[in-house]
Amino acid sequence: THFARAVTIYLTEGRKEADAGELRVYEFPFPPRDIAPVLGRMVLFSSCHLLHRVMPSLAEERYCLSLMFYGVQDHFPSL
């Protein structure tokens, strides 16, 4: 079985709540949950099993580091 993992680290200093740009995750059957892009926050999730999107950002600048890892499930611990 193949997998994909996503890692995002937020790097924007001085973010205000009005800047928006949250990561929205859909953990069915539960309501969507927004994760604020707070400086230093790291989010790790299975991008194959968790429907997600980034909401529009109103900030002039926004920085983050996003990485995707692909592989075979037998060689990577599950989340």
C-alpha distance (Angstrom), angle and dihedral (degrees) to the residues before:
residue distance angle dihedral
T1 . . .
H2 3.79 . .
F3 3.79 124.8 .
A4 3.78 142.2 -170.3
R5 3.79 124.3 -152.7
A6 3.78 124.6 -169.3
V7 3.80 125.9 -154.0
T8 3.80 122.7 -172.4
I9 3.80 125.5 -178.7
Y10 3.80 116.4 -170.0
L11 3.82 115.7 -136.5
T12 3.81 105.8 173.0
E13 3.80 114.1 120.8
G14 3.80 121.5 -148.5
R15 3.79 97.1 19.9
K16 3.79 115.4 175.4
E17 3.81 124.4 -154.3
A18 3.83 88.7 -118.2
D19 3.84 88.9 62.1
A20 3.83 88.6 74.5
G21 3.84 115.4 -176.3
E22 3.81 96.3 138.5
L23 3.78 123.6 168.9
R24 3.81 105.7 -115.2
V25 3.79 116.6 -154.4
Y26 3.79 125.8 -169.3
E27 3.80 110.8 -148.0
F28 3.80 99.8 179.6
P29 3.01 129.4 -117.9
F30 3.82 87.7 23.8
P31 3.83 125.6 77.3
P32 3.82 117.7 -90.5
R33 3.81 115.6 -83.8
D34 3.80 125.4 -148.2
I35 3.80 121.0 -144.9
A36 3.80 113.3 -158.5
P37 3.83 116.9 -132.0
V38 3.83 94.9 -121.4
L39 3.82 119.2 173.7
G40 3.81 110.1 -90.8
R41 3.81 95.7 11.2
M42 3.80 115.4 137.8
V43 3.80 121.4 -159.3
L44 3.82 120.4 -166.1
F45 3.80 121.4 -176.9
S46 3.77 144.9 146.2
S47 3.78 104.9 -95.6
C48 3.83 90.7 -165.5
H49 3.80 94.6 56.5
L50 3.79 103.5 32.4
L51 3.79 120.3 65.2
H52 3.81 107.5 -141.6
R53 3.79 144.8 161.0
V54 3.79 139.5 -179.4
M55 3.78 113.6 -115.0
P56 3.83 118.6 -133.9
S57 3.79 114.8 -79.9
L58 3.80 123.3 -139.3
A59 3.81 93.9 -168.7
E60 3.80 119.0 113.8
E61 3.80 89.9 -133.7
R62 3.77 131.6 19.9
Y63 3.80 128.3 179.2
C64 3.77 131.8 -170.3
L65 3.77 139.7 147.1
S66 3.80 114.3 -129.2
L67 3.78 124.6 -174.1
M68 3.79 131.7 -179.6
F69 3.79 123.0 -155.5
Y70 3.79 121.1 -161.6
G71 3.78 127.7 -173.0
V72 3.77 149.2 111.9
Q73 3.82 116.8 -54.7
D74 3.82 92.7 -131.8
H75 3.81 89.3 66.8
F76 3.79 101.6 44.7
P77 3.81 130.1 59.7
S78 3.78 115.3 -112.6
L79 3.78 122.3 -114.6
